[in-house]
Amino acid sequence: MSTLDICDRIMVIEGGRMTALDAPGALRSDSEFYRNALAVAGIA
């Protein structure tokens, strides 16, 4: 579990644009960018 998991919603910003706004669990399944960011951070 990470600090991100206790958030209600997380905003994903790619290239200066908001591409997603959702709960962490939903982003793990729906956002490739979010999954990649977690992997780079060693959280995934």
N, CA, C and O of each residue as an XYZ file, in Angstrom:
176
protein
N       0.850     -1.184      0.000
C       0.000      0.000      0.000
C       0.892      1.241      0.000
O       1.912      1.286      0.688
N       0.499      2.231     -0.768
C       1.239      3.488     -0.823
C       0.334      4.634     -0.385
O      -0.871      4.461     -0.200
N       0.931      5.791     -0.225
C       0.163      6.987      0.129
C      -0.906      7.269     -0.914
O      -1.975      7.781     -0.581
N      -0.634      6.946     -2.160
C      -1.606      7.185     -3.226
C      -2.883      6.385     -3.030
O      -3.957      6.811     -3.454
N      -2.771      5.224     -2.387
C      -3.944      4.371     -2.193
C      -4.963      4.950     -1.217
O      -6.124      4.539     -1.228
N      -4.552      5.896     -0.376
C      -5.506      6.483      0.572
C      -6.194      7.728      0.010
O      -7.056      8.316      0.664
N      -5.812      8.121     -1.195
C      -6.437      9.279     -1.839
C      -7.816      8.903     -2.380
O      -8.031      7.779     -2.834
N      -8.742      9.854     -2.325
C     -10.063      9.635     -2.915
C      -9.980      9.629     -4.435
O     -10.532      8.754     -5.102
N      -9.274     10.629     -4.967
C      -9.099     10.741     -6.417
C      -7.701     11.261     -6.701
O      -7.119     11.989     -5.896
N      -7.171     10.881     -7.851
C      -5.861     11.324     -8.306
C      -6.019     11.897     -9.706
O      -6.718     11.336    -10.550
N      -5.353     13.027     -9.935
C      -5.373     13.660    -11.252
C      -4.089     13.270    -11.986
O      -2.989     13.439    -11.460
N      -4.236     12.753    -13.191
C      -3.097     12.387    -14.026
C      -2.922     13.483    -15.070
O      -3.854     13.814    -15.803
N      -1.707     14.046    -15.126
C      -1.408     15.109    -16.086
C      -0.294     14.622    -17.001
O       0.795     14.280    -16.542
N      -0.575     14.594    -18.285
C       0.396     14.188    -19.299
C       0.596     15.340    -20.265
O      -0.370     15.857    -20.827
N       1.834     15.742    -20.462
C       2.121     16.808    -21.414
C       1.379     18.097    -21.111
O       1.012     18.833    -22.027
N       1.155     18.375    -19.829
C       0.474     19.605    -19.434
C      -1.043     19.548    -19.515
O      -1.708     20.553    -19.266
N      -1.602     18.398    -19.855
C      -3.058     18.253    -19.962
C      -3.550     17.174    -19.009
O      -2.905     16.137    -18.850
N      -4.687     17.415    -18.380
C      -5.287     16.415    -17.517
C      -5.874     15.312    -18.392
O      -6.726     15.563    -19.245
N      -5.407     14.096    -18.165
C      -5.884     12.974    -18.970
C      -6.764     12.017    -18.172
O      -7.465     11.187    -18.751
N      -6.728     12.132    -16.844
C      -7.554     11.250    -16.013
C      -7.754     11.871    -14.638
O      -6.898     12.598    -14.134
N      -8.896     11.570    -14.048
C      -9.218     11.969    -12.678
C     -10.114     10.879    -12.120
O     -11.289     10.780    -12.472
N      -9.534     10.050    -11.231
C     -10.298      8.897    -10.748
C      -9.665      8.361     -9.469
O      -8.637      8.859     -9.011
N     -10.291      7.349     -8.910
C      -9.767      6.665     -7.728
C      -8.525      5.860     -8.122
O      -8.406      5.430     -9.269
N      -7.606      5.656     -7.183
C      -6.379      4.923     -7.502
C      -6.623      3.550     -8.133
O      -5.938      3.181     -9.088
N      -7.575      2.800     -7.619
C      -7.855      1.475     -8.176
C      -8.311      1.529     -9.616
O      -7.913      0.699    -10.433
N      -9.141      2.501     -9.927
C      -9.625      2.656    -11.300
C      -8.488      3.076    -12.225
O      -8.404      2.611    -13.361
N      -7.616      3.954    -11.740
C      -6.496      4.394    -12.570
C      -5.526      3.256    -12.853
O      -4.946      3.185    -13.937
N      -5.348      2.366    -11.881
C      -4.453      1.221    -12.101
C      -4.936      0.371    -13.280
O      -4.122     -0.198    -14.008
N      -6.227      0.285    -13.465
C      -6.732     -0.534    -14.573
C      -6.959      0.269    -15.850
O      -6.906     -0.292    -16.944
N      -7.212      1.573    -15.727
C      -7.604      2.367    -16.897
C      -6.500      3.240    -17.491
O      -6.572      3.593    -18.669
N      -5.487      3.596    -16.714
C      -4.489      4.563    -17.177
C      -3.110      3.919    -17.313
O      -2.468      3.585    -16.317
N      -2.670      3.754    -18.540
C      -1.336      3.201    -18.786
C      -0.263      4.120    -18.207
O       0.728      3.646    -17.651
N      -0.459      5.430    -18.336
C       0.498      6.396    -17.801
C       0.643      6.219    -16.292
O       1.761      6.217    -15.777
N      -0.471      6.072    -15.579
C      -0.457      5.894    -14.120
C       0.252      4.590    -13.745
O       1.064      4.571    -12.820
N      -0.046      3.515    -14.451
C       0.621      2.229    -14.180
C       2.121      2.345    -14.393
O       2.903      1.831    -13.594
N       2.527      3.014    -15.464
C       3.955      3.194    -15.736
C       4.621      4.040    -14.658
O       5.741      3.746    -14.242
N       3.940      5.088    -14.206
C       4.487      5.942    -13.151
C       4.670      5.149    -11.858
O       5.673      5.319    -11.164
N       3.713      4.290    -11.531
C       3.837      3.449    -10.337
C       5.011      2.483    -10.474
O       5.750      2.255     -9.516
N       5.178      1.923    -11.656
C       6.278      0.985    -11.886
C       7.627      1.681    -11.733
O       8.540      1.132    -11.116
N       7.757      2.871    -12.283
C       9.005      3.632    -12.180
C       9.309      3.962    -10.718
O      10.465      3.943    -10.297
N       8.259      4.265     -9.949
C       8.422      4.603     -8.533
C       8.622      3.361     -7.667
O       8.892      3.481     -6.472
N       8.495      2.175     -8.252
C       8.658      0.939     -7.506
C       7.462      0.586     -6.649
O       7.592     -0.167     -5.684
N       6.284      1.127     -6.991
C       5.065      0.905     -6.212
C       4.221     -0.205     -6.823
O       3.502     -0.904     -6.108
N       4.302     -0.367     -8.116
C       3.429     -1.329     -8.817
C       3.704     -2.754     -8.426
O       3.053     -3.669     -8.930
